[in-house]
């Protein structure tokens, strides 16, 4: 589980400008943080490879 939150950023790029706009909306209470749930499904053998990078 993770939380997505817009952060104040450099707005010299298009992406930065879009994030800055979302940040301002969030600060004004027009947007709120939201929860990201990512379900991972591994077999025990796959999990060992993922966990131990090998």
N, C-alpha and C positions, 0 to 999 in steps of 0.2 A: 504494500500500500504506500502511496506517495501523495503529496499535496502539490498541486500546480499553483503557482503564485506568480503574477507578473511583477517583475522588478524594474526599477528605474534603470534605463539603459541609454547608451549613446544613440542618438536619433539621426546620425548622418547617413545611415543606409535606409532603404525601404523597410527592411525587416525591423530595424531599430526604431523607426518612426511608428510602425504598427504596434510594436510592443510598448513604446512610450505612450501611445494613445490608450492602449488597454490598461496600462499602469495608472494613467490619470483617471480613467473611468472607475477603476478599482478603488482608488483613493477617495473618489467622490461617492462611493457606495453604490454605483450603478452595476458593477461586476463584483462577484465574490469568488473566493478560492473554491476549488472543487477537488474532490478526491478521485484519484486514479487507482483502479484496482486491476492488477494484471495477474491473471492466473497462469502459473507455469506448471506444465505437466511433464515430468521426467520419470523414466524407470529408475530403479535404484542404481543401475550401472551407468546410465546417462548422468544422473545427479552427481556421482563420484567424479566423472570427467569434468563436469561444469564446475563443481566445487573446488577441485584441486587442479584446475587448468590443464588437464592432460588426459 
